[in-house]
Amino acid sequence: MSWPRVQLVVTADDFGYCPRRDEGIVEAFLSGAVTSVSLLVNGAAAESAAELARRHKIPIGLHANLSEGRPVGPARRGASSLLGPEGFFLGKMGFREAVAAGDVALSQVREELEAQLCRFQELLGRKPTHVDGHQHVHVLPGVCQVFAEVLQAHGVLFTRLPLERGLGSCTWLEAPARAFACTVECDALAAVGPFSRRGLRWTDIFVGLSTCGRHMSAHRVSGALTRALEGTPTGHCLTAELMTHPGYPSVPPAGGCGEGPDAFSCSWERLHELRVLTEPTLQTRLAQDGVQVCALHDLDSKRPREGIPGEATLETFLESSQL
């Protein structure tokens, strides 16, 4: 197809999780395959990751974490609705269930987000280029309002809106992964209002839910961008983000956010993503499609228009994402 001009930011999540993951992320950045990273300030390797970012001048944002490991804010000193009995966050699904049940105190969410932004400032000496959410916690109902308020107060205006068009056609995704992705999309749609009211910005296009781990390939990344661009006039310039999780797999007990590394980080799929990103096939494919890989500060960014990238409505997104 004849594409509009696309500026693509390639973000590596989970920077600071462990030295092996960070080694792979830096390798991908130095090769030009990754252009931005998101730092877990409660990660076991957060301090060394911050030093790597300074040394290599890596554009770096905050990967706000409310679901894995130990907190960095006041919650670490006592009982909190954010934590289980062992003093750890409630987990990817546990936190979502607690939010849905109304068991999470949003004042404590605010305190933890504020503390993580302050910790980022301590580590890097500046504010983050962007803030997104570990396991997409930042778009959850209630949490998204607090998240937007905190970012506005700290003068950070760029975030991630995890809406990927056409997930319903991604037959390679297992049912649980597709169900989670569709839930994330519904939450993200509802977060558009709170984010917009606080002046937050995000790219026109997001890709990454259908290309995570073993599902990543040059063909699928290109296909996801093609789906997102359907119906867009060729004269337009659009911005896009590809979410990635590359690296060399964690080896226990090193890594994690206080509990040791999880199966996701120890998986061979981290190395698979690293190889797909750094091998020539993907870069050649993107260049052939006229995609410009760039850093966040290079984007021709503006405040997103009302609605969803590609002028998709709630109905069209839900229809395209049905199981």
C-alpha positions in Angstrom: 0.0 0.0 0.0 1.0 3.7 -0.4 1.5 4.9 3.2 1.3 8.3 4.7 4.6 9.5 6.3 5.1 7.8 9.6 7.5 8.7 12.4 8.0 5.7 14.7 9.4 5.7 18.2 10.6 2.3 19.3 10.4 2.1 23.1 12.0 -0.7 25.2 10.1 -1.2 28.4 11.4 -2.5 31.8 14.8 -0.8 31.7 16.4 -1.3 35.1 14.8 -4.7 35.7 18.1 -6.6 35.6 21.6 -6.1 34.1 21.0 -8.7 31.4 17.8 -7.1 30.2 19.6 -3.7 30.3 22.5 -5.0 28.3 20.3 -6.1 25.5 18.3 -2.9 25.5 21.5 -0.8 25.3 22.7 -3.0 22.5 19.4 -2.4 20.6 19.7 1.4 21.2 23.3 1.5 20.0 22.3 -0.3 16.8 19.5 2.2 16.2 16.7 -0.3 16.6 15.4 1.2 19.9 15.0 4.9 20.3 13.5 5.3 23.8 13.4 3.4 27.0 11.1 3.3 30.0 12.8 2.9 33.4 11.4 0.9 36.4 12.7 3.0 39.3 12.0 0.1 41.7 13.9 -2.3 39.5 16.9 -4.2 40.9 19.2 -2.5 38.4 17.6 1.0 38.3 20.8 2.8 39.4 23.1 1.1 36.9 20.4 1.6 34.2 20.4 5.3 34.9 24.1 5.4 34.6 23.9 3.6 31.2 21.3 6.1 30.0 23.6 9.0 30.9 26.6 7.4 29.4 25.0 6.6 26.1 22.6 9.6 26.0 19.5 7.4 25.8 16.1 9.2 25.8 14.5 7.9 29.0 11.1 8.0 30.6 9.4 6.5 33.6 7.7 3.1 33.5 5.2 3.7 36.4 4.9 0.5 38.3 1.9 -0.3 40.6 1.8 -4.0 40.1 5.1 -5.7 40.5 7.6 -5.8 43.4 8.1 -3.3 46.2 6.9 0.3 46.3 9.3 3.3 46.6 6.9 5.6 48.3 5.2 5.8 51.8 3.5 2.4 51.2 6.9 0.6 51.9 6.7 1.7 55.5 3.4 0.2 56.4 0.0 -1.2 55.5 -1.3 0.0 52.1 -4.2 -0.9 49.8 -1.5 -1.3 47.0 0.2 -4.2 48.8 -0.4 -7.8 49.7 0.5 -9.2 53.1 4.2 -9.8 52.2 4.7 -6.1 51.3 4.7 -6.5 47.5 2.4 -5.0 44.9 -0.6 -7.1 44.1 0.5 -8.4 40.7 -0.7 -7.8 37.1 -4.2 -9.2 37.6 -4.4 -8.8 41.4 -4.1 -5.0 41.1 -6.7 -4.9 38.4 -9.1 -6.9 40.5 -8.5 -4.7 43.5 -9.1 -1.5 41.4 -12.3 -3.0 40.0 -13.5 -4.0 43.5 -12.9 -0.4 44.8 -10.3 -1.7 47.2 -7.5 0.6 46.1 -7.1 4.0 47.7 -6.4 6.5 44.9 -4.7 8.8 47.4 -2.1 6.0 47.8 -1.8 5.6 44.0 -1.0 9.3 43.9 1.6 9.0 46.6 3.4 6.2 44.9 3.4 7.9 41.5 4.8 11.0 43.1 7.5 9.0 44.8 8.5 7.2 41.6 8.7 10.5 39.7 10.9 11.9 42.5 13.1 8.8 42.4 13.5 9.2 38.7 14.6 12.8 39.3 17.1 11.6 41.9 18.5 8.9 39.5 18.7 11.0 36.3 18.8 14.6 37.5 15.9 15.6 35.3 12.3 14.8 34.6 11.4 11.9 32.3 10.7 12.4 28.6 7.5 10.5 29.1 5.6 8.3 31.6 3.8 5.1 30.7 2.6 2.2 32.8 4.1 -1.1 33.6 1.5 -3.7 32.5 -0.7 -0.8 31.4 -1.8 0.1 34.9 -1.9 3.8 34.0 -5.1 3.5 31.9 -7.1 1.6 34.6 -10.4 3.3 35.7 -9.7 5.9 38.5 -6.0 5.4 38.2 -5.9 7.2 34.9 -7.3 10.3 36.4 -4.7 10.4 39.2 -2.0 9.5 36.7 -2.9 12.4 34.4 -3.1 14.9 37.3 0.3 13.8 38.6 1.9 14.1 35.2 0.4 17.5 34.6 1.7 18.7 38.0 5.2 17.5 37.2 5.2 19.0 33.7 5.4 15.7 31.9 3.0 15.7 29.0 3.8 12.6 26.9 2.4 9.2 27.7 1.2 6.0 26.0 -2.3 5.2 24.9 -2.2 1.4 24.3 -4.8 1.1 21.5 -3.9 -1.2 18.7 -6.2 -1.5 15.8 -7.4 -4.8 14.4 -6.5 -7.1 17.3 -9.5 -9.3 16.3 -7.7 -10.4 13.2 -4.5 -11.4 15.0 -5.3 -15.1 15.1 -1.8 -16.0 16.4 -2.6 -14.6 19.8 -3.7 -17.1 22.3 -7.2 -16.5 23.9 -5.9 -15.2 27.2 -3.5 -12.7 25.5 -6.2 -11.5 23.2 -8.6 -11.1 26.1 -6.1 -9.1 28.1 -5.3 -6.9 25.1 -9.0 -6.2 24.5 -9.4 -5.3 28.2 -6.4 -2.9 28.0 -7.9 -1.3 24.9 -11.3 -0.7 26.6 -9.5 0.9 29.6 -7.4 3.0 27.2 -10.5 4.3 25.4 -12.0 5.4 28.7 -8.7 7.1 29.6 -8.8 9.4 26.6 -11.0 11.9 28.3 -9.0 12.2 31.5 -5.7 12.4 29.6 -7.0 15.0 27.2 -8.4 17.2 29.9 -5.0 17.3 31.6 -3.2 18.2 28.3 -1.4 14.8 27.9 -0.1 13.8 24.5 0.5 10.4 22.9 1.3 9.1 19.4 -1.4 8.8 16.8 -0.7 5.0 16.5 0.3 2.4 19.0 1.7 -1.1 18.2 2.9 -3.8 20.5 0.0 -5.8 21.9 0.0 -8.1 18.9 3.8 -8.3 18.5 5.0 -9.1 22.0 7.6 -11.8 22.6 7.5 -14.8 20.3 4.8 -13.1 18.2 7.2 -10.4 17.1 8.4 -10.5 13.5 9.1 -7.9 10.8 6.0 -9.0 8.9 3.8 -8.6 11.9 5.1 -5.2 12.9 4.6 -4.0 9.4 1.1 -5.6 9.3 0.1 -3.9 12.6 1.2 -0.5 11.2 -0.7 -1.3 8.0 -3.9 -2.0 10.0 -3.5 1.2 11.9 -3.1 3.3 8.8 -6.1 2.0 6.9 -8.2 4.9 5.6 -5.6 7.5 6.3 -4.8 9.8 3.3 -1.3 9.4 1.9 -0.5 13.1 2.4 -0.8 13.0 6.2 2.1 12.6 8.6 1.4 10.4 11.6 3.3 9.5 14.7 3.6 5.9 16.1 5.0 4.0 19.0 6.2 0.4 18.9 6.2 -1.1 22.5 9.0 -3.7 22.9 10.5 -5.8 25.7 14.0 -6.9 24.4 17.0 -8.0 26.3 19.0 -11.0 27.4 16.8 -13.2 29.6 17.1 -12.7 33.4 18.8 -15.5 35.3 17.5 -15.8 38.9 18.0 -14.6 41.5 19.3 -11.4 39.8 16.7 -8.9 38.7 13.1 -8.1 39.3 11.6 -5.3 41.4 12.1 -6.9 44.9 10.8 -10.4 44.3 13.3 -11.7 41.8 12.7 -11.9 38.1 9.4 -13.2 36.8 8.9 -15.8 34.0 8.3 -13.1 31.5 11.8 -11.7 32.0 13.5 -15.1 32.2 11.9 -16.2 28.9 13.8 -16.8 25.6 11.2 -14.4 24.1 13.2 -11.4 25.4 16.1 -12.5 23.2 13.8 -13.2 20.3 12.6 -9.6 20.4 16.1 -8.4 20.6 17.1 -10.3 17.5 14.1 -9.3 15.5 14.7 -5.6 16.4 18.4 -5.6 15.6 18.5 -7.9 12.5 18.3 -6.0 9.2 15.0 -7.5 8.1 12.8 -5.2 10.2 14.8 -2.0 9.5 14.7 -2.8 5.8 11.0 -3.4 5.8 10.3 -0.2 7.7 12.5 1.8 5.3 10.7 0.3 2.3 7.4 1.3 3.9 8.7 4.9 4.3 8.7 4.7 8.1 11.2 7.1 9.9 12.5 5.6 13.1 13.1 8.4 15.5 13.3 9.6 19.1 10.4 11.1 21.0 11.8 14.6 20.8 12.0 14.3 17.0 8.3 13.8 16.6 6.2 16.4 14.8 3.9 16.2 17.8 0.9 18.1 18.7 -2.0 17.7 21.1 -4.0 14.8 19.8 -7.3 15.6 18.3 -10.5 14.5 20.0 -11.2 10.8 19.6 -8.9 8.0 18.7 -6.0 7.6 16.1 -7.3 7.1 12.6 -10.6 8.7 13.8 -11.8 5.3 15.0 -14.8 5.3 17.3 -15.4 3.2 20.4 -17.6 0.9 18.3 -15.1 0.4 15.5 -12.3 -0.4 18.0 -14.4 -2.8 19.9 -15.6 -4.5 16.7 -12.0 -4.9 15.5 -10.9 -6.3 18.8 -13.6 -8.9 19.4 -12.4 -12.4 20.3 
